[in-house]
């Protein structure tokens, strides 16, 4: 079974977990580990290790807020020499939701690629429509015979 560990600066991890629960209900396999102002990188690493130690025979997908940030670096240190761990960063809520629903249908490396690809697919820019444009006539006036 795959566990998803959300980690990031401030309370972004618990915020994302709360949003996931609002959208899809409680999911015991999604765990939030925040990196708060009072913590050191060692504190964060210890909290991540504690989550891992509390489970057995699991694979882990670390989902970090910022590529290169402390949560990413600490997750990468932990995952680097472990076969059943992957790390991604910068993923959005829609992609995290999809990954949390698909995690049991994919191998871990495929799930990591999937969440990154879905983030790219979910990103878009709204194209404005001119709602003030003049109304278009739908009936042609052929009264003059032309």
N, C-alpha and C positions, 0 to 999 in steps of 0.2 A: 504494500500500500504506500502511496506517496503522500507525504505531508508537505504543505506549502507554508513556508515561514516568511511572513511579511516583516521587513525591517527597514527602518528609515529614521530620518531626523525628526525630533519633536514627537508628536503623537500621530504622525501620518499613518503609521501601521495600524494602530487601534482604530483610527478613523476609517481607513479602507476596510478593515474587518467589519466594522459596524455597518458600512454601506453594503458590503456583500451580504450580511445577514438580513438587511432590509430587503434586498432584491431576491435572495435565494434561500433564506432561512438559515438556521444554525448549521455550521459545518465544523465538526470537531477536528478535521484534518487541516484547517487553516488556523495558523497561530501567529499572533502579533507580538513582535519584540521591538519596542520603541528604544530609540537612542536619545535620551534627554540631555539637557544642558548640564545637569549635575554629574553625568556619567563620564568615565574615561573610556578609551577604546578597549582597555582590559575588562572593564565592567560589562561592556556590550558583548565581548567575546565570551565571557563567563556565562552571561544570560543565554546566549545562543547555544553554548555547549550544554547547559542545563536542560534546555528543551530537547536537544538531541538525545541526551542520556536518559530522559524520561520515557523513551520509546525503544522498542527493539525491532530489528529486522525491517526497518522502514527505509524508504528513499526520501530525499528531501530536495525540494526546489526552493531556493532562497530567492525572494523577489524584493529587490532593493530599490529605494527611491531614486538615487542618483549614481550614475556610473562614476566610479572613482572616489566616492565619499567613504567615510569611515564604516558605515554599515556594509557597503559593498566590499571594501578591503578586508574586513574581519570575516565576512561570509566566504570570500574567496580563499582566505588562508585556511579556513576550516575545510572547505570543499576540495581544495586542490589535490590532495592525495587520497581522496575517497571516491570510489567508483559510483556509489549510489547518491551522489550529490551534484547538483547543478546550480549555477548562479546566473540571474538575469537582472537587468536594471532598467529603470525608466519606463516601465510598463504602466498602462493606464487601467482604470477600473473595469472597463468593458473586457479587456483582454484577460485581466486577472479573474473576472467572473467566469469567462468561458473556460479558462484553464482549470479553475476549481471544479467545474462540472465535467470536464473531459479527462481529468487526471488518472482515472482508473482504466481508460481505454487506450492509453499511449505509454510507450516506454519513456523513461525519464528524459533522455536526450531529445526525443521528438517533442515532448511536452515543452521543454525549454525553447526549442525553435518555434513551436506553435505560438507560445505566448508573445514572443517578440514579433512574429509575423502578424498576429492579430492586432497588436498595438499599432503597427503601421497601417493596417486596414481600417481601424477605428478612427484614426486621425483624419480630420477633414476640415475644410473651411466652408462656412455658409456663404453661398453666392446670393447677394441681395437681388430682389426683384423690384422693379419700379412700379409701385402700386398707384402712383399719381399720373400715369400715362393716360392720354385721352382715350375714351372708349372707342372701340372699333365698331363701325357700322356693319351689321350682319345682313341687311337687306339692300340689294342694289335697286336704284331708282331708274327704271327703264321707261318712264312716262313720255320722254321725248322721242322715243322710237329708236334710239341708238343702241 
